[in-house]
Amino acid sequence: MKALFWTLAILLLAVALTMAAIHNTGYVLLIYPPYRIELTLNLLLALLAAAFFVIYSLLHVGSRTLRLPAQVRAFKQQKRQGKARSAMLEGMRDFAAGRYATAEKHAASALELGESPEVNALIAARSAHALGATARRDAYLAQAGKNCSDFPDAGMTG
């Protein structure tokens, strides 16, 4: 319904402009020595409208071009966050399934990408503990302690 209204409005505007242009007998005389240009008023108005749309389009394209680096940066950041979140979920899934080596690998990958550092550090530490890698476990625990104080009792007890 809205499209129909706008279509009718544009058609009515076109008819009104055509009716006004038919009865317009005005001329415009532009003098810039040694040149003299005589145009009909209708042609001048059409040229002004075309010039407006060309300038507007050029400004719009220029504006979009200037915003392009920020949009690319935001896209890359979003893609990186998606990859990190996927790695974290894979790490959680592998940890729950008892695949500790791949769980540690995925959690470490997500940790490097900055996704929920405290959770991923604890998953990686638990996985390393289950694999008997105490040096890596202690490094992950140190990283978890550095990133979050919400888990004071995140030590390995069993």
PyMOL commands that place a pseudoatom at each C-alpha (Angstrom):
pseudoatom trace, name=CA, resn=MET, resi=1, chain=A, elem=C, hetatm=0, pos=[0.000, 0.000, 0.000]
pseudoatom trace, name=CA, resn=LYS, resi=2, chain=A, elem=C, hetatm=0, pos=[2.841, 2.342, 0.859]
pseudoatom trace, name=CA, resn=ALA, resi=3, chain=A, elem=C, hetatm=0, pos=[4.580, 1.579, -2.459]
pseudoatom trace, name=CA, resn=LEU, resi=4, chain=A, elem=C, hetatm=0, pos=[1.357, 2.277, -4.336]
pseudoatom trace, name=CA, resn=PHE, resi=5, chain=A, elem=C, hetatm=0, pos=[1.012, 5.650, -2.592]
pseudoatom trace, name=CA, resn=TRP, resi=6, chain=A, elem=C, hetatm=0, pos=[4.575, 6.658, -3.461]
pseudoatom trace, name=CA, resn=THR, resi=7, chain=A, elem=C, hetatm=0, pos=[4.167, 5.516, -7.068]
pseudoatom trace, name=CA, resn=LEU, resi=8, chain=A, elem=C, hetatm=0, pos=[1.014, 7.612, -7.432]
pseudoatom trace, name=CA, resn=ALA, resi=9, chain=A, elem=C, hetatm=0, pos=[2.688, 10.605, -5.791]
pseudoatom trace, name=CA, resn=ILE, resi=10, chain=A, elem=C, hetatm=0, pos=[5.662, 10.419, -8.170]
pseudoatom trace, name=CA, resn=LEU, resi=11, chain=A, elem=C, hetatm=0, pos=[3.383, 10.070, -11.177]
pseudoatom trace, name=CA, resn=LEU, resi=12, chain=A, elem=C, hetatm=0, pos=[1.308, 13.078, -10.063]
pseudoatom trace, name=CA, resn=LEU, resi=13, chain=A, elem=C, hetatm=0, pos=[4.490, 15.100, -9.596]
pseudoatom trace, name=CA, resn=ALA, resi=14, chain=A, elem=C, hetatm=0, pos=[5.680, 14.122, -13.077]
pseudoatom trace, name=CA, resn=VAL, resi=15, chain=A, elem=C, hetatm=0, pos=[2.356, 15.166, -14.618]
pseudoatom trace, name=CA, resn=ALA, resi=16, chain=A, elem=C, hetatm=0, pos=[2.373, 18.474, -12.717]
pseudoatom trace, name=CA, resn=LEU, resi=17, chain=A, elem=C, hetatm=0, pos=[5.936, 19.255, -13.802]
pseudoatom trace, name=CA, resn=THR, resi=18, chain=A, elem=C, hetatm=0, pos=[5.131, 18.391, -17.409]
pseudoatom trace, name=CA, resn=MET, resi=19, chain=A, elem=C, hetatm=0, pos=[2.044, 20.627, -17.387]
pseudoatom trace, name=CA, resn=ALA, resi=20, chain=A, elem=C, hetatm=0, pos=[4.064, 23.482, -15.883]
pseudoatom trace, name=CA, resn=ALA, resi=21, chain=A, elem=C, hetatm=0, pos=[6.894, 22.989, -18.396]
pseudoatom trace, name=CA, resn=ILE, resi=22, chain=A, elem=C, hetatm=0, pos=[4.541, 23.019, -21.390]
pseudoatom trace, name=CA, resn=HIS, resi=23, chain=A, elem=C, hetatm=0, pos=[3.167, 26.447, -20.471]
pseudoatom trace, name=CA, resn=ASN, resi=24, chain=A, elem=C, hetatm=0, pos=[6.535, 27.908, -19.467]
pseudoatom trace, name=CA, resn=THR, resi=25, chain=A, elem=C, hetatm=0, pos=[7.991, 30.107, -22.185]
pseudoatom trace, name=CA, resn=GLY, resi=26, chain=A, elem=C, hetatm=0, pos=[10.799, 31.642, -20.151]
pseudoatom trace, name=CA, resn=TYR, resi=27, chain=A, elem=C, hetatm=0, pos=[14.411, 31.928, -21.273]
pseudoatom trace, name=CA, resn=VAL, resi=28, chain=A, elem=C, hetatm=0, pos=[17.619, 32.424, -19.354]
pseudoatom trace, name=CA, resn=LEU, resi=29, chain=A, elem=C, hetatm=0, pos=[20.481, 34.428, -20.782]
pseudoatom trace, name=CA, resn=LEU, resi=30, chain=A, elem=C, hetatm=0, pos=[23.924, 33.766, -19.332]
pseudoatom trace, name=CA, resn=ILE, resi=31, chain=A, elem=C, hetatm=0, pos=[26.628, 36.213, -20.353]
pseudoatom trace, name=CA, resn=TYR, resi=32, chain=A, elem=C, hetatm=0, pos=[30.277, 35.663, -19.579]
pseudoatom trace, name=CA, resn=PRO, resi=33, chain=A, elem=C, hetatm=0, pos=[32.284, 37.761, -22.013]
pseudoatom trace, name=CA, resn=PRO, resi=34, chain=A, elem=C, hetatm=0, pos=[33.029, 36.816, -24.749]
pseudoatom trace, name=CA, resn=TYR, resi=35, chain=A, elem=C, hetatm=0, pos=[30.434, 34.013, -24.397]
pseudoatom trace, name=CA, resn=ARG, resi=36, chain=A, elem=C, hetatm=0, pos=[26.678, 34.300, -24.478]
pseudoatom trace, name=CA, resn=ILE, resi=37, chain=A, elem=C, hetatm=0, pos=[24.437, 31.311, -23.650]
pseudoatom trace, name=CA, resn=GLU, resi=38, chain=A, elem=C, hetatm=0, pos=[20.687, 31.340, -24.084]
pseudoatom trace, name=CA, resn=LEU, resi=39, chain=A, elem=C, hetatm=0, pos=[18.717, 28.446, -22.565]
pseudoatom trace, name=CA, resn=THR, resi=40, chain=A, elem=C, hetatm=0, pos=[15.087, 27.723, -21.967]
pseudoatom trace, name=CA, resn=LEU, resi=41, chain=A, elem=C, hetatm=0, pos=[14.126, 27.858, -18.320]
pseudoatom trace, name=CA, resn=ASN, resi=42, chain=A, elem=C, hetatm=0, pos=[13.019, 24.227, -18.487]
pseudoatom trace, name=CA, resn=LEU, resi=43, chain=A, elem=C, hetatm=0, pos=[16.445, 23.098, -19.739]
pseudoatom trace, name=CA, resn=LEU, resi=44, chain=A, elem=C, hetatm=0, pos=[18.206, 25.144, -17.054]
pseudoatom trace, name=CA, resn=LEU, resi=45, chain=A, elem=C, hetatm=0, pos=[16.059, 23.569, -14.324]
pseudoatom trace, name=CA, resn=ALA, resi=46, chain=A, elem=C, hetatm=0, pos=[16.730, 20.075, -15.719]
pseudoatom trace, name=CA, resn=LEU, resi=47, chain=A, elem=C, hetatm=0, pos=[20.493, 20.786, -15.847]
pseudoatom trace, name=CA, resn=LEU, resi=48, chain=A, elem=C, hetatm=0, pos=[20.454, 22.091, -12.273]
pseudoatom trace, name=CA, resn=ALA, resi=49, chain=A, elem=C, hetatm=0, pos=[18.579, 18.989, -11.067]
pseudoatom trace, name=CA, resn=ALA, resi=50, chain=A, elem=C, hetatm=0, pos=[21.015, 16.705, -12.902]
pseudoatom trace, name=CA, resn=ALA, resi=51, chain=A, elem=C, hetatm=0, pos=[24.000, 18.594, -11.467]
pseudoatom trace, name=CA, resn=PHE, resi=52, chain=A, elem=C, hetatm=0, pos=[22.538, 18.272, -7.967]
pseudoatom trace, name=CA, resn=PHE, resi=53, chain=A, elem=C, hetatm=0, pos=[22.148, 14.503, -8.315]
pseudoatom trace, name=CA, resn=VAL, resi=54, chain=A, elem=C, hetatm=0, pos=[25.642, 14.083, -9.764]
pseudoatom trace, name=CA, resn=ILE, resi=55, chain=A, elem=C, hetatm=0, pos=[27.236, 16.125, -6.954]
pseudoatom trace, name=CA, resn=TYR, resi=56, chain=A, elem=C, hetatm=0, pos=[25.172, 14.305, -4.332]
pseudoatom trace, name=CA, resn=SER, resi=57, chain=A, elem=C, hetatm=0, pos=[26.204, 10.925, -5.761]
pseudoatom trace, name=CA, resn=LEU, resi=58, chain=A, elem=C, hetatm=0, pos=[29.889, 11.907, -5.802]
pseudoatom trace, name=CA, resn=LEU, resi=59, chain=A, elem=C, hetatm=0, pos=[29.719, 13.106, -2.190]
pseudoatom trace, name=CA, resn=HIS, resi=60, chain=A, elem=C, hetatm=0, pos=[27.933, 9.913, -1.146]
pseudoatom trace, name=CA, resn=VAL, resi=61, chain=A, elem=C, hetatm=0, pos=[30.530, 7.707, -2.851]
pseudoatom trace, name=CA, resn=GLY, resi=62, chain=A, elem=C, hetatm=0, pos=[33.332, 9.760, -1.260]
pseudoatom trace, name=CA, resn=SER, resi=63, chain=A, elem=C, hetatm=0, pos=[31.752, 9.426, 2.166]
pseudoatom trace, name=CA, resn=ARG, resi=64, chain=A, elem=C, hetatm=0, pos=[31.373, 5.655, 1.782]
pseudoatom trace, name=CA, resn=THR, resi=65, chain=A, elem=C, hetatm=0, pos=[34.986, 5.416, 0.614]
pseudoatom trace, name=CA, resn=LEU, resi=66, chain=A, elem=C, hetatm=0, pos=[36.237, 7.282, 3.674]
pseudoatom trace, name=CA, resn=ARG, resi=67, chain=A, elem=C, hetatm=0, pos=[34.236, 4.992, 5.994]
pseudoatom trace, name=CA, resn=LEU, resi=68, chain=A, elem=C, hetatm=0, pos=[35.510, 1.833, 4.293]
pseudoatom trace, name=CA, resn=PRO, resi=69, chain=A, elem=C, hetatm=0, pos=[38.633, 1.284, 6.475]
pseudoatom trace, name=CA, resn=ALA, resi=70, chain=A, elem=C, hetatm=0, pos=[36.550, 1.422, 9.668]
pseudoatom trace, name=CA, resn=GLN, resi=71, chain=A, elem=C, hetatm=0, pos=[34.028, -1.017, 8.209]
pseudoatom trace, name=CA, resn=VAL, resi=72, chain=A, elem=C, hetatm=0, pos=[36.802, -3.422, 7.193]
pseudoatom trace, name=CA, resn=ARG, resi=73, chain=A, elem=C, hetatm=0, pos=[38.325, -3.166, 10.668]
pseudoatom trace, name=CA, resn=ALA, resi=74, chain=A, elem=C, hetatm=0, pos=[34.953, -3.893, 12.284]
pseudoatom trace, name=CA, resn=PHE, resi=75, chain=A, elem=C, hetatm=0, pos=[34.382, -6.850, 9.940]
pseudoatom trace, name=CA, resn=LYS, resi=76, chain=A, elem=C, hetatm=0, pos=[37.779, -8.343, 10.761]
pseudoatom trace, name=CA, resn=GLN, resi=77, chain=A, elem=C, hetatm=0, pos=[37.162, -7.869, 14.492]
pseudoatom trace, name=CA, resn=GLN, resi=78, chain=A, elem=C, hetatm=0, pos=[33.765, -9.554, 14.211]
pseudoatom trace, name=CA, resn=LYS, resi=79, chain=A, elem=C, hetatm=0, pos=[35.279, -12.437, 12.255]
pseudoatom trace, name=CA, resn=ARG, resi=80, chain=A, elem=C, hetatm=0, pos=[38.043, -12.804, 14.861]
pseudoatom trace, name=CA, resn=GLN, resi=81, chain=A, elem=C, hetatm=0, pos=[35.499, -12.856, 17.700]
pseudoatom trace, name=CA, resn=GLY, resi=82, chain=A, elem=C, hetatm=0, pos=[33.464, -15.509, 15.900]
pseudoatom trace, name=CA, resn=LYS, resi=83, chain=A, elem=C, hetatm=0, pos=[36.566, -17.642, 15.449]
pseudoatom trace, name=CA, resn=ALA, resi=84, chain=A, elem=C, hetatm=0, pos=[37.492, -17.195, 19.119]
pseudoatom trace, name=CA, resn=ARG, resi=85, chain=A, elem=C, hetatm=0, pos=[33.979, -18.072, 20.299]
pseudoatom trace, name=CA, resn=SER, resi=86, chain=A, elem=C, hetatm=0, pos=[33.961, -21.146, 18.083]
pseudoatom trace, name=CA, resn=ALA, resi=87, chain=A, elem=C, hetatm=0, pos=[37.334, -22.247, 19.481]
pseudoatom trace, name=CA, resn=MET, resi=88, chain=A, elem=C, hetatm=0, pos=[36.044, -21.753, 23.035]
pseudoatom trace, name=CA, resn=LEU, resi=89, chain=A, elem=C, hetatm=0, pos=[32.937, -23.827, 22.390]
pseudoatom trace, name=CA, resn=GLU, resi=90, chain=A, elem=C, hetatm=0, pos=[34.996, -26.567, 20.742]
pseudoatom trace, name=CA, resn=GLY, resi=91, chain=A, elem=C, hetatm=0, pos=[37.304, -26.538, 23.774]
pseudoatom trace, name=CA, resn=MET, resi=92, chain=A, elem=C, hetatm=0, pos=[34.357, -26.880, 26.151]
pseudoatom trace, name=CA, resn=ARG, resi=93, chain=A, elem=C, hetatm=0, pos=[32.853, -29.664, 24.055]
pseudoatom trace, name=CA, resn=ASP, resi=94, chain=A, elem=C, hetatm=0, pos=[36.151, -31.552, 23.901]
pseudoatom trace, name=CA, resn=PHE, resi=95, chain=A, elem=C, hetatm=0, pos=[36.747, -31.097, 27.634]
pseudoatom trace, name=CA, resn=ALA, resi=96, chain=A, elem=C, hetatm=0, pos=[33.299, -32.452, 28.440]
pseudoatom trace, name=CA, resn=ALA, resi=97, chain=A, elem=C, hetatm=0, pos=[33.907, -35.407, 26.119]
pseudoatom trace, name=CA, resn=GLY, resi=98, chain=A, elem=C, hetatm=0, pos=[37.241, -36.200, 27.770]
pseudoatom trace, name=CA, resn=ARG, resi=99, chain=A, elem=C, hetatm=0, pos=[39.423, -35.246, 24.783]
pseudoatom trace, name=CA, resn=TYR, resi=100, chain=A, elem=C, hetatm=0, pos=[41.833, -33.224, 26.886]
pseudoatom trace, name=CA, resn=ALA, resi=101, chain=A, elem=C, hetatm=0, pos=[44.582, -32.675, 24.284]
pseudoatom trace, name=CA, resn=THR, resi=102, chain=A, elem=C, hetatm=0, pos=[42.239, -31.065, 21.755]
pseudoatom trace, name=CA, resn=ALA, resi=103, chain=A, elem=C, hetatm=0, pos=[40.373, -29.256, 24.546]
pseudoatom trace, name=CA, resn=GLU, resi=104, chain=A, elem=C, hetatm=0, pos=[43.628, -27.673, 25.686]
pseudoatom trace, name=CA, resn=LYS, resi=105, chain=A, elem=C, hetatm=0, pos=[44.534, -26.749, 22.107]
pseudoatom trace, name=CA, resn=HIS, resi=106, chain=A, elem=C, hetatm=0, pos=[41.175, -25.095, 21.432]
pseudoatom trace, name=CA, resn=ALA, resi=107, chain=A, elem=C, hetatm=0, pos=[41.086, -23.331, 24.803]
pseudoatom trace, name=CA, resn=ALA, resi=108, chain=A, elem=C, hetatm=0, pos=[44.633, -22.011, 24.274]
pseudoatom trace, name=CA, resn=SER, resi=109, chain=A, elem=C, hetatm=0, pos=[43.662, -20.793, 20.811]
pseudoatom trace, name=CA, resn=ALA, resi=110, chain=A, elem=C, hetatm=0, pos=[40.606, -18.986, 22.187]
pseudoatom trace, name=CA, resn=LEU, resi=111, chain=A, elem=C, hetatm=0, pos=[42.744, -17.608, 25.004]
pseudoatom trace, name=CA, resn=GLU, resi=112, chain=A, elem=C, hetatm=0, pos=[45.202, -16.124, 22.497]
pseudoatom trace, name=CA, resn=LEU, resi=113, chain=A, elem=C, hetatm=0, pos=[42.323, -14.540, 20.602]
pseudoatom trace, name=CA, resn=GLY, resi=114, chain=A, elem=C, hetatm=0, pos=[41.056, -12.935, 23.824]
pseudoatom trace, name=CA, resn=GLU, resi=115, chain=A, elem=C, hetatm=0, pos=[37.716, -14.716, 24.187]
pseudoatom trace, name=CA, resn=SER, resi=116, chain=A, elem=C, hetatm=0, pos=[36.700, -15.080, 27.870]
pseudoatom trace, name=CA, resn=PRO, resi=117, chain=A, elem=C, hetatm=0, pos=[40.279, -15.378, 29.151]
pseudoatom trace, name=CA, resn=GLU, resi=118, chain=A, elem=C, hetatm=0, pos=[39.345, -16.624, 32.607]
pseudoatom trace, name=CA, resn=VAL, resi=119, chain=A, elem=C, hetatm=0, pos=[37.134, -19.452, 31.332]
pseudoatom trace, name=CA, resn=ASN, resi=120, chain=A, elem=C, hetatm=0, pos=[39.536, -20.562, 28.609]
pseudoatom trace, name=CA, resn=ALA, resi=121, chain=A, elem=C, hetatm=0, pos=[42.526, -20.421, 30.952]
pseudoatom trace, name=CA, resn=LEU, resi=122, chain=A, elem=C, hetatm=0, pos=[40.686, -22.680, 33.414]
pseudoatom trace, name=CA, resn=ILE, resi=123, chain=A, elem=C, hetatm=0, pos=[39.640, -25.138, 30.697]
pseudoatom trace, name=CA, resn=ALA, resi=124, chain=A, elem=C, hetatm=0, pos=[43.200, -25.248, 29.370]
pseudoatom trace, name=CA, resn=ALA, resi=125, chain=A, elem=C, hetatm=0, pos=[44.575, -25.678, 32.907]
pseudoatom trace, name=CA, resn=ARG, resi=126, chain=A, elem=C, hetatm=0, pos=[42.145, -28.498, 33.717]
pseudoatom trace, name=CA, resn=SER, resi=127, chain=A, elem=C, hetatm=0, pos=[42.970, -30.192, 30.412]
pseudoatom trace, name=CA, resn=ALA, resi=128, chain=A, elem=C, hetatm=0, pos=[46.715, -29.850, 30.988]
pseudoatom trace, name=CA, resn=HIS, resi=129, chain=A, elem=C, hetatm=0, pos=[46.235, -31.215, 34.529]
pseudoatom trace, name=CA, resn=ALA, resi=130, chain=A, elem=C, hetatm=0, pos=[44.351, -34.223, 33.164]
pseudoatom trace, name=CA, resn=LEU, resi=131, chain=A, elem=C, hetatm=0, pos=[47.215, -34.814, 30.715]
pseudoatom trace, name=CA, resn=GLY, resi=132, chain=A, elem=C, hetatm=0, pos=[49.794, -34.542, 33.513]
pseudoatom trace, name=CA, resn=ALA, resi=133, chain=A, elem=C, hetatm=0, pos=[51.471, -31.420, 32.079]
pseudoatom trace, name=CA, resn=THR, resi=134, chain=A, elem=C, hetatm=0, pos=[52.030, -29.519, 35.323]
pseudoatom trace, name=CA, resn=ALA, resi=135, chain=A, elem=C, hetatm=0, pos=[54.194, -26.761, 33.800]
pseudoatom trace, name=CA, resn=ARG, resi=136, chain=A, elem=C, hetatm=0, pos=[51.533, -25.815, 31.264]
pseudoatom trace, name=CA, resn=ARG, resi=137, chain=A, elem=C, hetatm=0, pos=[48.844, -26.169, 33.940]
pseudoatom trace, name=CA, resn=ASP, resi=138, chain=A, elem=C, hetatm=0, pos=[50.672, -23.728, 36.227]
pseudoatom trace, name=CA, resn=ALA, resi=139, chain=A, elem=C, hetatm=0, pos=[51.138, -21.269, 33.361]
pseudoatom trace, name=CA, resn=TYR, resi=140, chain=A, elem=C, hetatm=0, pos=[47.420, -21.378, 32.552]
pseudoatom trace, name=CA, resn=LEU, resi=141, chain=A, elem=C, hetatm=0, pos=[46.526, -20.987, 36.237]
pseudoatom trace, name=CA, resn=ALA, resi=142, chain=A, elem=C, hetatm=0, pos=[48.822, -17.982, 36.504]
pseudoatom trace, name=CA, resn=GLN, resi=143, chain=A, elem=C, hetatm=0, pos=[47.115, -16.504, 33.473]
pseudoatom trace, name=CA, resn=ALA, resi=144, chain=A, elem=C, hetatm=0, pos=[43.677, -17.244, 34.964]
pseudoatom trace, name=CA, resn=GLY, resi=145, chain=A, elem=C, hetatm=0, pos=[44.696, -15.600, 38.249]
pseudoatom trace, name=CA, resn=LYS, resi=146, chain=A, elem=C, hetatm=0, pos=[45.993, -12.580, 36.354]
pseudoatom trace, name=CA, resn=ASN, resi=147, chain=A, elem=C, hetatm=0, pos=[42.811, -12.192, 34.321]
pseudoatom trace, name=CA, resn=CYS, resi=148, chain=A, elem=C, hetatm=0, pos=[40.135, -12.811, 36.915]
pseudoatom trace, name=CA, resn=SER, resi=149, chain=A, elem=C, hetatm=0, pos=[39.736, -12.621, 40.645]
pseudoatom trace, name=CA, resn=ASP, resi=150, chain=A, elem=C, hetatm=0, pos=[36.214, -14.111, 40.518]
pseudoatom trace, name=CA, resn=PHE, resi=151, chain=A, elem=C, hetatm=0, pos=[37.601, -17.654, 40.816]
pseudoatom trace, name=CA, resn=PRO, resi=152, chain=A, elem=C, hetatm=0, pos=[39.759, -17.661, 43.957]
pseudoatom trace, name=CA, resn=ASP, resi=153, chain=A, elem=C, hetatm=0, pos=[39.366, -21.409, 44.422]
pseudoatom trace, name=CA, resn=ALA, resi=154, chain=A, elem=C, hetatm=0, pos=[40.161, -22.462, 40.840]
pseudoatom trace, name=CA, resn=GLY, resi=155, chain=A, elem=C, hetatm=0, pos=[43.133, -24.535, 41.947]
pseudoatom trace, name=CA, resn=MET, resi=156, chain=A, elem=C, hetatm=0, pos=[43.547, -28.137, 40.924]
pseudoatom trace, name=CA, resn=THR, resi=157, chain=A, elem=C, hetatm=0, pos=[42.438, -30.378, 43.750]
pseudoatom trace, name=CA, resn=GLY, resi=158, chain=A, elem=C, hetatm=0, pos=[41.711, -33.566, 41.917]
for i in range(1, 158): cmd.bond("trace and resi %d" % i, "trace and resi %d" % (i + 1))
show_as sticks, trace
zoom trace
